[in-house]
C-alpha cells in the first residue's frame, strides 16, 4: 500500500536536494506476514545486529531483519518506496531531529504511545508516540592522543581551536549532505553568529580534510590517518585503534551535539503489529544495556552513564536550530555552500 500523500509531501519538501543519494537499491518485500518486521536504521551494524538478535531471541514468533543507511539516505529510500507503493520498512531510526520532526508533523508515523515512556527522560519521546529515542549519542571531537602528543599539542578545548594552523591540517570532518549527524552540527553552528559559514570556510582554507560519513572520520582518527575528527561518542567502541595509538573524546566548551536517534513506526508499515512489538522492545532495559555498553546514552531513568563520559544532565550542549534546518531553502543552502567551502558536491 502506498504511503499517505502527506508522507510523500513531507519527504519531498525536506529531501529533494538529497534524492541523488537514493541510488539503485533493492526494496524489501512488502508482504503482510505478521511474523516479520523490517528495521531501517542509521545505527552502526554491530549495534544493530546485537539489538536485532536480542529481539529475535525474545520474540521467536517474529523475525526481525534490518537495512542500514545514513539518515538522509534512509529518508530518500522511504520516499522512493512510498511513491512506488512498495514501502519495505516498518520501523525507522533517524539521527536527524529535523527530519523526524517534519515527518511526525506531516503524518508519516503511526501513534504508538507506550507505558515505557514513564521510565524515560522527558524530551526524548513524543507523548503521542510518533517517535521515541532509545539511543542518545553525543557529537563531539574525537582525537588521537599520540597524534597530538607527537606534535606537542594539547587536546582541543574549543571548536575554535580547530582553526589554529597547528590543528586544522590534522582535522577531518564528514559531510552534512549525506550524514544526518553532521547536518545537525551545521544546524547548530551556521545560524550562530560566532560561527556561520565563515567558520567552515576558514577551517577548509586552513587545511582540514573532508570525507562523507561520520564513520569515516572515526575510522581515520582510530587509524591515526587524522588527529582530530567530528564523530559520535559510540564510535569509540566500533573501530580498532592504531597499534600504537589511543583515542579520547573531547566535548568543546561551547558544547557538544546531543543527537537523539528517534525510532518511529511508519504509518503505512507493511507489518504494523510486529512493528509495534519491535518499537516497544527498543525502549526496553535490555536494549538500553546494549546501547550503553556500545558508548551511547539511554534516556531510560534507570540506565547508567556510558564509561568515560559525563552524566547526560552535566553535558554542555549546543543549541540546535531545527526551525532553520527544516526549511527547504536551508537544505539547498547546505548543499550549495558545502560545495563552495570544500569543493565537494557530495562530501
C-alpha positions as CSV (number, residue, x, y, z in Angstrom):
1,X,0.0,0.0,0.0
2,X,1.4,3.4,-0.9
3,X,2.1,5.9,1.9
4,X,-0.2,8.7,2.6
5,X,0.1,11.8,0.4
6,X,1.1,13.8,3.4
7,X,4.1,11.5,3.9
8,X,5.2,11.9,0.3
9,X,4.8,15.6,0.6
10,X,6.8,15.8,3.8
11,X,9.7,13.8,2.5
12,X,9.7,15.7,-0.8
13,X,9.8,19.0,0.9
14,X,12.8,18.0,3.1
15,X,14.8,15.7,0.9
16,X,14.6,16.9,-2.7
17,X,18.2,18.2,-2.6
18,X,19.4,14.8,-1.5
19,X,17.4,12.4,-3.8
20,X,20.6,11.7,-5.7
21,X,21.5,9.6,-2.6
22,X,18.7,7.1,-3.4
23,X,20.7,5.1,-5.9
24,X,19.5,1.7,-7.1
25,X,18.7,-0.3,-4.0
26,X,16.7,-3.5,-3.5
27,X,13.3,-2.9,-1.9
28,X,12.5,-5.2,1.0
29,X,9.5,-7.4,0.4
30,X,6.2,-5.8,1.4
31,X,4.2,-8.8,2.2
32,X,1.7,-8.9,5.0
33,X,3.3,-11.6,7.0
34,X,2.6,-10.6,10.7
35,X,5.6,-12.7,11.8
36,X,8.3,-10.4,10.4
37,X,9.5,-6.8,10.8
38,X,11.9,-4.7,8.8
39,X,14.1,-2.2,10.6
40,X,15.5,0.8,8.7
41,X,18.4,2.2,10.8
42,X,21.3,4.6,10.8
43,X,22.9,2.8,13.8
44,X,26.3,1.0,13.3
45,X,25.9,-2.5,12.1
46,X,27.5,-4.1,15.2
47,X,25.0,-2.3,17.5
48,X,22.1,-3.0,15.2
49,X,22.9,-6.7,15.0
50,X,23.1,-7.0,18.8
51,X,19.6,-5.4,19.1
52,X,18.0,-7.4,16.4
53,X,19.5,-10.7,17.6
54,X,18.3,-9.9,21.1
55,X,14.8,-9.2,19.8
56,X,14.7,-12.4,17.8
57,X,15.6,-14.4,20.9
58,X,13.0,-12.6,23.0
59,X,10.3,-12.9,20.3
60,X,10.8,-16.1,18.4
61,X,7.4,-15.7,16.7
62,X,8.6,-12.5,14.9
63,X,11.6,-12.4,12.6
64,X,13.4,-9.0,12.5
65,X,15.7,-8.0,9.7
66,X,17.4,-4.7,9.1
67,X,18.5,-2.3,6.4
68,X,21.4,0.1,7.2
69,X,21.9,3.6,5.9
70,X,22.7,7.2,6.8
71,X,19.7,9.2,7.9
72,X,19.3,11.2,4.6
73,X,19.8,8.0,2.6
74,X,17.0,6.3,4.5
75,X,14.7,9.3,4.1
76,X,15.3,9.2,0.3
77,X,14.7,5.5,0.3
78,X,11.4,5.8,2.1
79,X,10.3,8.4,-0.3
80,X,11.2,6.3,-3.3
81,X,9.5,3.2,-2.0
82,X,6.4,5.0,-0.8
83,X,5.9,6.8,-4.1
84,X,6.1,3.4,-5.9
85,X,3.7,1.7,-3.5
86,X,6.3,-0.7,-2.2
87,X,7.3,0.5,1.2
88,X,9.6,-2.1,2.7
89,X,10.3,-0.8,6.2
90,X,8.2,-1.0,9.3
91,X,10.3,0.8,11.9
92,X,12.9,3.5,11.2
93,X,15.6,5.2,13.3
94,X,16.7,8.6,12.2
95,X,19.6,10.6,13.7
96,X,18.5,14.0,12.4
97,X,15.9,15.6,14.7
98,X,14.8,18.0,11.8
99,X,13.8,15.0,9.6
100,X,12.0,13.3,12.4
101,X,10.1,16.5,13.3
102,X,8.9,17.2,9.8
103,X,7.8,13.6,9.2
104,X,6.0,13.4,12.6
105,X,4.2,16.7,11.9
106,X,3.0,15.6,8.5
107,X,1.7,12.2,9.4
108,X,4.4,9.8,8.3
109,X,4.5,8.0,11.6
110,X,1.9,5.9,13.5
111,X,1.0,6.9,17.0
112,X,2.2,4.3,19.4
113,X,2.2,5.6,23.0
114,X,4.0,3.3,25.4
115,X,3.9,2.7,29.1
116,X,7.7,2.7,29.0
117,X,7.6,6.5,28.4
118,X,7.1,6.9,32.2
119,X,10.5,5.3,32.6
120,X,12.3,7.7,30.2
121,X,13.6,11.3,30.5
122,X,11.1,13.9,29.2
123,X,12.1,15.4,25.9
124,X,13.3,12.1,24.4
125,X,9.9,10.9,23.4
126,X,6.7,12.2,21.8
127,X,3.8,11.8,24.3
128,X,1.6,10.8,21.3
129,X,4.0,8.0,20.5
130,X,5.0,9.2,17.0
131,X,8.7,8.8,18.0
132,X,10.9,7.9,20.9
133,X,14.7,7.9,21.2
134,X,16.1,4.7,22.5
135,X,19.6,5.9,21.9
136,X,21.3,9.3,22.6
137,X,24.7,9.9,21.1
138,X,27.0,12.9,21.6
139,X,28.6,14.6,18.6
140,X,32.0,15.8,19.7
141,X,35.7,15.8,18.8
142,X,37.4,12.5,18.9
143,X,41.2,12.8,18.9
144,X,44.2,10.5,18.6
145,X,46.3,11.0,21.8
146,X,49.6,10.1,20.2
147,X,49.0,12.1,17.0
148,X,48.6,15.3,19.1
149,X,51.3,14.5,21.6
150,X,53.9,13.9,18.9
151,X,53.3,17.5,17.8
152,X,53.3,18.9,21.3
153,X,49.6,19.7,21.1
154,X,47.0,19.7,23.9
155,X,43.6,18.2,23.2
156,X,41.2,20.7,21.6
157,X,39.1,22.5,24.2
158,X,37.0,24.6,21.8
159,X,35.6,24.3,18.3
160,X,37.7,27.4,17.5
161,X,40.9,25.6,18.4
162,X,40.4,23.7,15.1
163,X,41.0,27.0,13.2
164,X,44.6,27.2,14.7
165,X,47.0,26.3,11.9
166,X,48.6,23.7,14.1
167,X,45.2,21.8,14.4
168,X,43.4,22.4,11.1
169,X,45.6,20.2,8.9
170,X,45.1,17.3,11.4
171,X,41.3,17.7,11.3
172,X,38.8,15.7,9.3
173,X,35.0,16.4,9.0
174,X,32.2,14.5,7.5
175,X,29.6,15.9,5.0
176,X,26.3,17.4,6.0
177,X,25.0,16.5,2.6
178,X,25.0,12.8,3.3
179,X,25.5,12.5,7.1
180,X,22.5,13.5,9.2
181,X,24.6,13.9,12.3
182,X,26.8,16.4,10.5
183,X,23.7,18.2,9.2
184,X,22.7,18.5,12.9
185,X,26.1,20.2,13.7
186,X,25.6,22.6,10.8
187,X,22.2,23.5,12.2
188,X,23.9,24.4,15.5
189,X,26.7,26.4,14.0
190,X,25.6,28.2,10.8
191,X,22.8,30.3,12.5
192,X,25.1,31.1,15.4
193,X,26.9,34.4,14.8
194,X,30.0,33.1,16.4
195,X,30.3,30.5,13.6
196,X,28.3,31.0,10.5
197,X,29.6,29.6,7.1
198,X,32.7,31.7,7.7
199,X,33.8,29.2,10.4
200,X,33.7,26.3,7.9
201,X,35.4,28.3,5.2
202,X,38.3,29.2,7.5
203,X,38.6,25.5,8.6
204,X,38.7,24.4,4.9
205,X,41.2,27.0,4.0
206,X,43.3,26.1,7.0
207,X,43.9,22.6,5.5
208,X,41.2,20.5,7.2
209,X,40.2,17.3,5.4
210,X,36.7,16.4,4.4
211,X,35.0,13.0,3.9
212,X,31.5,11.7,3.5
213,X,30.4,9.9,6.7
214,X,30.8,10.3,10.4
215,X,32.1,6.7,10.4
216,X,34.8,7.8,8.0
217,X,36.2,10.4,10.4
218,X,36.0,7.9,13.3
219,X,37.9,5.3,11.4
220,X,40.6,7.8,10.3
221,X,41.2,9.0,13.8
222,X,41.4,5.5,15.2
223,X,43.9,4.5,12.4
224,X,45.9,7.7,13.0
225,X,45.2,8.9,9.5
226,X,43.9,12.1,11.1
227,X,44.5,13.6,14.5
228,X,41.0,15.0,15.2
229,X,37.6,14.3,13.8
230,X,33.9,15.1,14.5
231,X,32.1,11.9,15.3
232,X,29.7,10.3,17.7
233,X,30.6,9.0,21.2
234,X,29.6,5.5,20.4
235,X,32.1,5.1,17.5
236,X,34.9,4.9,20.1
237,X,33.7,1.3,20.6
238,X,33.4,0.5,16.9
239,X,36.8,1.0,15.4
240,X,40.1,-0.7,16.2
241,X,42.9,1.6,17.3
242,X,46.2,2.1,15.6
243,X,48.6,-0.5,17.2
244,X,50.5,2.4,18.9
245,X,47.6,4.7,19.5
246,X,44.8,5.6,21.8
247,X,41.8,7.9,21.4
248,X,39.7,10.2,23.6
249,X,36.5,12.2,23.3
250,X,36.7,16.0,23.9
251,X,33.4,17.9,24.3
252,X,34.2,21.5,23.4
253,X,33.4,24.2,25.9
254,X,30.8,25.7,23.6
255,X,29.0,22.4,23.8
256,X,28.7,19.1,22.0
257,X,25.7,18.0,19.9
258,X,23.1,15.9,21.6
259,X,21.9,13.5,18.9
260,X,18.8,11.5,19.8
261,X,18.2,8.7,17.4
262,X,14.5,8.7,17.2
263,X,12.6,5.5,16.4
264,X,9.2,5.5,14.8
265,X,6.6,3.1,13.4
266,X,5.9,4.1,9.8
267,X,2.2,4.9,9.3
268,X,1.9,2.5,6.4
269,X,4.2,-0.2,7.8
270,X,3.7,-3.5,5.9
271,X,3.7,-5.4,9.2
272,X,2.0,-3.0,11.7
273,X,1.5,-5.5,14.6
274,X,5.1,-6.7,14.5
275,X,6.3,-3.1,14.1
276,X,4.7,-2.1,17.3
277,X,6.2,-5.0,19.1
278,X,9.7,-4.1,17.9
279,X,9.2,-0.4,18.7
280,X,8.2,-1.3,22.3
281,X,11.3,-3.6,22.6
282,X,13.6,-0.7,21.5
283,X,12.6,1.1,24.7
284,X,13.3,-1.8,27.0
285,X,16.0,-2.2,29.6
286,X,17.6,-4.9,27.5
287,X,18.2,-2.6,24.6
288,X,19.4,0.2,27.0
289,X,22.1,-2.1,28.3
290,X,23.3,-2.9,24.8
291,X,23.4,0.7,23.8
292,X,25.2,1.9,26.9
293,X,27.8,-0.8,26.5
294,X,28.4,0.5,23.0
295,X,29.1,4.0,24.3
296,X,25.6,5.5,23.9
297,X,23.4,7.3,26.4
298,X,20.0,5.8,27.1
299,X,17.0,8.1,28.0
300,X,15.8,5.5,30.5
301,X,15.9,6.8,34.0
302,X,17.5,3.5,35.3
303,X,20.3,3.4,32.7
304,X,23.9,4.1,33.7
305,X,26.2,6.7,32.1
306,X,28.5,5.3,29.4
307,X,32.0,4.6,30.6
308,X,34.3,7.7,30.2
309,X,31.5,10.2,29.6
310,X,29.9,12.9,31.8
311,X,26.3,12.3,33.0
312,X,23.9,13.5,30.4
313,X,22.5,16.2,32.7
314,X,26.0,17.7,33.1
315,X,27.0,17.6,29.4
316,X,27.4,21.1,27.8
317,X,25.2,21.1,24.6
318,X,24.9,23.5,21.7
319,X,21.5,24.8,20.7
320,X,20.1,23.0,17.6
321,X,18.3,25.4,15.2
322,X,15.8,22.8,13.9
323,X,13.4,25.6,12.7
324,X,16.2,26.8,10.3
325,X,17.3,23.4,9.0
326,X,13.7,22.3,8.3
327,X,13.3,24.9,5.7
328,X,13.8,23.6,2.1
329,X,15.9,26.7,1.3
330,X,18.2,25.9,4.2
331,X,18.8,22.3,2.9
332,X,19.5,23.7,-0.6
333,X,21.9,26.2,1.0
334,X,23.8,23.5,2.8
335,X,24.4,21.6,-0.4
336,X,25.4,24.7,-2.3
337,X,27.6,26.2,0.5
338,X,29.3,22.9,1.3
339,X,30.4,22.6,-2.3
340,X,31.7,26.2,-2.2
341,X,33.5,25.6,1.1
342,X,35.1,22.2,0.4
343,X,34.9,21.9,-3.4
344,X,33.0,18.7,-3.0
345,X,29.4,18.1,-4.1
346,X,28.7,15.0,-2.0
347,X,31.1,15.3,0.8
